[in-house]
Amino acid sequence: MDNKSSHIISHELICTVVDLGSGSEVIKIAKENQISGGTIFLGNGTINNRLLEFLSLTQVRKEIVIMIAEKTTAHKALTILNKKFEFKKSDHGIAFTIPLTNFLGARNCIDKNNPEKESRGVKNPMYKAVFTIVDKGKGESVMDAAKKAGTKGGTIINARGSGIHETEMLFSMPVEPEKEVVMILAKNNLVNAIISSIREDLKIDEPGKGIMFTLEVNKTYGLN
């Protein structure tokens, strides 16, 4: 068997949520650890009670940093970032990785050996990330619906282009200006209830009401 063709390179998406102004430091450390770069989004934390689960954040502005790297490199960089930012401490943010199956445009990360490999996922993941894209101003309604289902909080990302005819890209999906992306990390036993509550309250099934999807989460820091 051809060893080169049988070797499968796994890549993961790294997501960190840190204080406003710290995103550049995250990318700097990542570059020092063989990750070519990343994208920074602005977001708002939504937790207003004890910092128990997702984000460990108060109502302050945060930066969400998204990067892609080979799995071993991603985990090594995440360990170093955790040491630097001490995510285990309250209000220091979070970091997690999500396994990727196929992607283009990430320099130094293209899987030339198997560009269309099937999803291997994570065996029995404890958390899933629920993403909901809605019109501007609807993010808090998404969070209200999710909290009714048991989530403690999430992050609202303001997704808008720099011009009226431009769009932002999130996971290779065009996000039109004047949209909000709500990112919620939830334990598996809560995910279905959260999805159902958001779906019912926001009428996601109706045209133009929004988009919702979930991703399995792999390695995590900063979650209790």
SEMARVEX-615842 format. One record per residue (C-alpha): y, z, x. Coordinates in nm, 4 decimals. Each point is the difference from the previous one (the first is absolute). Example, Ala and Ser with C-alpha at 12.3 -4.5 7.8 and 13.67 -1.06 7.14 Angstrom:
% residues 2
<pt Y="-0.4500" Z="0.7800" X="1.2300"/>
<pt Y="0.3440" Z="-0.0660" X="0.1370"/>
% end
This chain:
% residues 224
<pt Y="0.0000" Z="0.0000" X="0.0000"/>
<pt Y="0.3513" Z="-0.0805" X="0.1211"/>
<pt Y="0.1502" Z="0.3375" X="0.0920"/>
<pt Y="0.3516" Z="-0.1320" X="-0.0471"/>
<pt Y="-0.0613" Z="-0.1193" X="-0.3532"/>
<pt Y="-0.1893" Z="0.3156" X="-0.0944"/>
<pt Y="0.2814" Z="0.2287" X="0.1144"/>
<pt Y="0.2215" Z="0.1042" X="-0.2901"/>
<pt Y="0.3486" Z="0.1318" X="0.0656"/>
<pt Y="0.1242" Z="0.2481" X="-0.2591"/>
<pt Y="0.3707" Z="0.0391" X="-0.0679"/>
<pt Y="0.1850" Z="0.2625" X="-0.1976"/>
<pt Y="0.3419" Z="0.0372" X="-0.1562"/>
<pt Y="0.1806" Z="0.3111" X="0.1233"/>
<pt Y="0.2459" Z="0.1615" X="-0.2387"/>
<pt Y="0.2233" Z="0.2910" X="0.0976"/>
<pt Y="0.2655" Z="0.1757" X="-0.2072"/>
<pt Y="0.2605" Z="0.1778" X="0.2118"/>
<pt Y="0.3571" Z="0.1305" X="-0.0158"/>
<pt Y="0.2852" Z="-0.2462" X="-0.0284"/>
<pt Y="0.0785" Z="-0.1300" X="0.3482"/>
<pt Y="-0.3447" Z="0.0760" X="0.1446"/>
<pt Y="-0.1582" Z="-0.3359" X="-0.0807"/>
<pt Y="0.1248" Z="-0.1586" X="0.3227"/>
<pt Y="-0.1592" Z="0.2823" X="0.1989"/>
<pt Y="-0.3317" Z="-0.0629" X="-0.1774"/>
<pt Y="0.0106" Z="-0.3686" X="0.0962"/>
<pt Y="0.1053" Z="0.0859" X="0.3584"/>
<pt Y="-0.3004" Z="0.2305" X="0.0434"/>
<pt Y="-0.2282" Z="-0.2576" X="-0.1627"/>
<pt Y="0.1180" Z="-0.2711" X="0.2401"/>
<pt Y="-0.0734" Z="0.2321" X="0.2917"/>
<pt Y="-0.3551" Z="0.0142" X="-0.1351"/>
<pt Y="-0.0739" Z="-0.3724" X="-0.0298"/>
<pt Y="0.1345" Z="-0.0657" X="-0.3493"/>
<pt Y="0.2382" Z="-0.2945" X="0.0007"/>
<pt Y="0.2408" Z="0.1178" X="-0.2721"/>
<pt Y="0.0431" Z="0.0889" X="-0.3652"/>
<pt Y="0.2212" Z="-0.0019" X="-0.3087"/>
<pt Y="0.2213" Z="0.2849" X="-0.1247"/>
<pt Y="0.0717" Z="0.0537" X="-0.3710"/>
<pt Y="0.2376" Z="0.2549" X="-0.1507"/>
<pt Y="-0.1459" Z="0.2357" X="-0.2599"/>
<pt Y="0.0627" Z="0.3212" X="-0.1919"/>
<pt Y="-0.2395" Z="0.2934" X="-0.0219"/>
<pt Y="-0.0641" Z="0.1326" X="-0.3509"/>
<pt Y="-0.1633" Z="0.3410" X="0.0427"/>
<pt Y="0.1950" Z="0.2865" X="-0.1534"/>
<pt Y="-0.2571" Z="0.2808" X="0.0104"/>
<pt Y="-0.2193" Z="0.1554" X="0.2719"/>
<pt Y="-0.0914" Z="-0.2481" X="0.2681"/>
<pt Y="-0.3698" Z="-0.0281" X="-0.0755"/>
<pt Y="-0.1120" Z="-0.3583" X="0.0182"/>
<pt Y="0.1495" Z="-0.3414" X="0.0525"/>
<pt Y="0.2953" Z="-0.0366" X="0.2364"/>
<pt Y="0.1036" Z="0.3664" X="0.0272"/>
<pt Y="0.3501" Z="-0.1212" X="-0.0773"/>
<pt Y="0.3038" Z="0.1188" X="-0.1945"/>
<pt Y="0.2539" Z="-0.2203" X="-0.1784"/>
<pt Y="0.1338" Z="-0.1542" X="0.3206"/>
<pt Y="0.0055" Z="-0.3485" X="0.1444"/>
<pt Y="-0.2934" Z="-0.0956" X="0.2179"/>
<pt Y="-0.1105" Z="-0.2965" X="0.2082"/>
<pt Y="-0.3367" Z="-0.1651" X="-0.0549"/>
<pt Y="-0.1331" Z="-0.1767" X="0.3090"/>
<pt Y="-0.2766" Z="-0.2598" X="-0.0401"/>
<pt Y="-0.1898" Z="-0.1390" X="0.3008"/>
<pt Y="-0.3259" Z="-0.1882" X="0.0650"/>
<pt Y="-0.2394" Z="0.0596" X="0.2894"/>
<pt Y="-0.3632" Z="-0.0246" X="0.1030"/>
<pt Y="-0.1856" Z="0.3025" X="-0.1386"/>
<pt Y="-0.0530" Z="0.1885" X="0.3266"/>
<pt Y="0.3586" Z="-0.0634" X="0.1082"/>
<pt Y="0.1301" Z="0.1055" X="-0.3420"/>
<pt Y="-0.1887" Z="0.3308" X="0.0049"/>
<pt Y="0.1086" Z="0.0741" X="0.3568"/>
<pt Y="0.3647" Z="-0.0692" X="-0.0837"/>
<pt Y="-0.0239" Z="0.2095" X="-0.3170"/>
<pt Y="-0.1344" Z="0.2952" X="0.1970"/>
<pt Y="0.2956" Z="-0.0245" X="0.2393"/>
<pt Y="0.2474" Z="-0.0353" X="-0.2877"/>
<pt Y="-0.1530" Z="0.3065" X="-0.1657"/>
<pt Y="0.0478" Z="0.1991" X="0.3202"/>
<pt Y="0.3630" Z="-0.1133" X="0.0232"/>
<pt Y="0.1003" Z="0.0487" X="-0.3653"/>
<pt Y="-0.2386" Z="0.2881" X="-0.0893"/>
<pt Y="-0.0835" Z="-0.1375" X="-0.3442"/>
<pt Y="-0.2068" Z="0.3103" X="-0.0806"/>
<pt Y="0.3226" Z="0.2001" X="-0.0332"/>
<pt Y="0.1793" Z="0.0084" X="-0.3329"/>
<pt Y="0.2640" Z="-0.2697" X="-0.0522"/>
<pt Y="-0.0914" Z="-0.1822" X="0.3216"/>
<pt Y="-0.1304" Z="-0.3052" X="-0.1874"/>
<pt Y="-0.3393" Z="-0.1676" X="-0.0113"/>
<pt Y="-0.1970" Z="-0.2758" X="0.1682"/>
<pt Y="-0.3093" Z="-0.1897" X="-0.1084"/>
<pt Y="-0.1884" Z="-0.3232" X="0.0626"/>
<pt Y="-0.1406" Z="-0.2600" X="-0.2388"/>
<pt Y="-0.2770" Z="-0.2439" X="0.1024"/>
<pt Y="0.1001" Z="-0.3663" X="-0.0105"/>
<pt Y="-0.2242" Z="-0.2948" X="-0.0790"/>
<pt Y="0.2188" Z="-0.3019" X="0.0699"/>
<pt Y="0.3554" Z="-0.0528" X="0.1168"/>
<pt Y="0.2250" Z="-0.2480" X="0.1798"/>
<pt Y="0.3197" Z="0.0227" X="0.2003"/>
<pt Y="-0.0637" Z="0.3261" X="0.1855"/>
<pt Y="0.0480" Z="-0.0735" X="0.3684"/>
<pt Y="-0.2850" Z="0.1207" X="0.2261"/>
<pt Y="-0.2064" Z="0.0950" X="-0.3056"/>
<pt Y="-0.1543" Z="-0.3233" X="-0.1274"/>
<pt Y="-0.3759" Z="0.0232" X="-0.0491"/>
<pt Y="-0.1009" Z="-0.3359" X="0.1481"/>
<pt Y="-0.3705" Z="0.0795" X="-0.0125"/>
<pt Y="-0.0196" Z="0.0572" X="-0.3738"/>
<pt Y="0.3291" Z="-0.0777" X="-0.1803"/>
<pt Y="-0.1564" Z="0.0089" X="-0.3470"/>
<pt Y="-0.2358" Z="0.2925" X="0.0329"/>
<pt Y="-0.0929" Z="0.1911" X="-0.3134"/>
<pt Y="0.1403" Z="0.3436" X="-0.0652"/>
<pt Y="-0.2020" Z="0.2763" X="0.1587"/>
<pt Y="0.2272" Z="0.2703" X="-0.1329"/>
<pt Y="-0.0394" Z="0.3697" X="0.0656"/>
<pt Y="-0.3142" Z="0.1871" X="-0.0905"/>
<pt Y="0.0754" Z="0.2605" X="-0.2649"/>
<pt Y="0.3777" Z="0.0231" X="0.0614"/>
<pt Y="0.1628" Z="0.3225" X="-0.1215"/>
<pt Y="0.3345" Z="-0.1614" X="-0.0873"/>
<pt Y="0.1288" Z="-0.3244" X="-0.1431"/>
<pt Y="0.3514" Z="-0.1413" X="0.0114"/>
<pt Y="0.1381" Z="-0.1131" X="-0.3352"/>
<pt Y="0.2855" Z="-0.2510" X="0.0209"/>
<pt Y="0.2146" Z="-0.0911" X="-0.3008"/>
<pt Y="0.2783" Z="-0.2613" X="0.0157"/>
<pt Y="0.2549" Z="0.0289" X="-0.2828"/>
<pt Y="0.3598" Z="-0.0868" X="-0.0796"/>
<pt Y="0.2705" Z="0.2038" X="0.1672"/>
<pt Y="0.0472" Z="0.3314" X="-0.1797"/>
<pt Y="-0.3599" Z="0.0181" X="-0.1257"/>
<pt Y="-0.1403" Z="0.1751" X="0.3064"/>
<pt Y="0.0669" Z="0.3474" X="-0.1377"/>
<pt Y="-0.1754" Z="-0.0958" X="-0.3251"/>
<pt Y="-0.3040" Z="-0.1016" X="0.2046"/>
<pt Y="0.0075" Z="0.3391" X="0.1736"/>
<pt Y="0.0373" Z="0.1842" X="-0.3320"/>
<pt Y="-0.3094" Z="-0.1793" X="-0.1322"/>
<pt Y="-0.1946" Z="0.0728" X="0.3200"/>
<pt Y="0.0951" Z="0.3680" X="-0.0054"/>
<pt Y="-0.1350" Z="0.0299" X="-0.3552"/>
<pt Y="-0.3339" Z="-0.1091" X="0.1467"/>
<pt Y="0.0074" Z="0.2619" X="0.2738"/>
<pt Y="0.1697" Z="-0.1503" X="0.3056"/>
<pt Y="0.2437" Z="0.2197" X="0.1915"/>
<pt Y="0.2365" Z="-0.2684" X="0.1197"/>
<pt Y="0.0518" Z="-0.3362" X="0.1655"/>
<pt Y="0.2544" Z="-0.2247" X="0.1635"/>
<pt Y="0.2331" Z="-0.2470" X="-0.1686"/>
<pt Y="0.0821" Z="-0.2942" X="0.2264"/>
<pt Y="0.3093" Z="-0.2048" X="-0.0750"/>
<pt Y="-0.1194" Z="-0.3580" X="0.0447"/>
<pt Y="0.2809" Z="-0.2484" X="0.0070"/>
<pt Y="0.0977" Z="-0.3024" X="0.2066"/>
<pt Y="0.3111" Z="-0.0234" X="0.2126"/>
<pt Y="0.1314" Z="-0.2802" X="-0.2248"/>
<pt Y="-0.0256" Z="-0.0799" X="-0.3689"/>
<pt Y="-0.2452" Z="-0.2857" X="0.0613"/>
<pt Y="-0.2081" Z="0.1803" X="0.2617"/>
<pt Y="-0.3046" Z="0.2210" X="-0.0372"/>
<pt Y="-0.1657" Z="0.2796" X="0.1931"/>
<pt Y="-0.3682" Z="-0.0305" X="0.0901"/>
<pt Y="-0.2414" Z="0.2874" X="-0.0586"/>
<pt Y="-0.3628" Z="-0.0593" X="0.1011"/>
<pt Y="0.0795" Z="-0.3745" X="-0.0021"/>
<pt Y="0.1157" Z="0.0265" X="-0.3636"/>
<pt Y="0.3516" Z="-0.1171" X="-0.0878"/>
<pt Y="0.2000" Z="0.2818" X="-0.1587"/>
<pt Y="0.3068" Z="-0.1366" X="-0.1800"/>
<pt Y="0.3356" Z="0.1756" X="0.0449"/>
<pt Y="0.0733" Z="0.2960" X="-0.2269"/>
<pt Y="-0.3575" Z="0.1289" X="-0.0002"/>
<pt Y="-0.1502" Z="0.3380" X="0.0859"/>
<pt Y="-0.3382" Z="0.0551" X="0.1593"/>
<pt Y="-0.1584" Z="0.3363" X="-0.0837"/>
<pt Y="-0.2618" Z="0.1155" X="0.2506"/>
<pt Y="-0.2269" Z="0.2867" X="-0.1049"/>
<pt Y="-0.2851" Z="0.1445" X="0.2036"/>
<pt Y="-0.2566" Z="0.1671" X="-0.2240"/>
<pt Y="-0.3447" Z="0.1498" X="0.0219"/>
<pt Y="-0.2736" Z="-0.2190" X="-0.1427"/>
<pt Y="-0.0616" Z="0.2224" X="-0.3011"/>
<pt Y="0.3614" Z="-0.0492" X="-0.1157"/>
<pt Y="0.0435" Z="-0.3724" X="0.0627"/>
<pt Y="-0.1354" Z="-0.1334" X="-0.3313"/>
<pt Y="0.2084" Z="0.2458" X="-0.2018"/>
<pt Y="0.3135" Z="-0.0883" X="0.1975"/>
<pt Y="-0.0561" Z="-0.3722" X="-0.0499"/>
<pt Y="-0.0632" Z="0.0452" X="-0.3731"/>
<pt Y="0.3110" Z="0.2133" X="-0.0460"/>
<pt Y="0.2281" Z="-0.2438" X="0.1847"/>
<pt Y="-0.1585" Z="-0.2952" X="-0.1778"/>
<pt Y="0.0595" Z="0.1542" X="-0.3411"/>
<pt Y="0.3516" Z="0.1370" X="0.0579"/>
<pt Y="0.1394" Z="-0.3007" X="0.1896"/>
<pt Y="-0.1871" Z="-0.2666" X="-0.2026"/>
<pt Y="-0.1127" Z="-0.1609" X="0.3258"/>
<pt Y="-0.2269" Z="-0.2443" X="-0.1870"/>
<pt Y="0.3012" Z="-0.1643" X="-0.1655"/>
<pt Y="0.1618" Z="-0.2968" X="0.1821"/>
<pt Y="0.2850" Z="0.0977" X="0.2287"/>
<pt Y="-0.0662" Z="0.3746" X="-0.0212"/>
<pt Y="-0.1339" Z="0.0389" X="0.3531"/>
<pt Y="-0.2950" Z="-0.0210" X="0.2357"/>
<pt Y="-0.2435" Z="0.2742" X="0.0976"/>
<pt Y="-0.2785" Z="0.0064" X="0.2580"/>
<pt Y="-0.1989" Z="0.2529" X="0.2012"/>
<pt Y="-0.1215" Z="0.0067" X="0.3599"/>
<pt Y="-0.2585" Z="0.2185" X="0.1657"/>
<pt Y="0.1434" Z="0.2368" X="0.2588"/>
<pt Y="-0.1762" Z="0.0711" X="0.3265"/>
<pt Y="0.1257" Z="0.2462" X="0.2614"/>
<pt Y="0.2717" Z="0.2393" X="-0.1210"/>
<pt Y="0.2401" Z="0.2541" X="0.1478"/>
<pt Y="0.2354" Z="0.2363" X="-0.1810"/>
<pt Y="-0.2076" Z="0.0365" X="-0.3187"/>
<pt Y="-0.1343" Z="0.3385" X="-0.1110"/>
% end
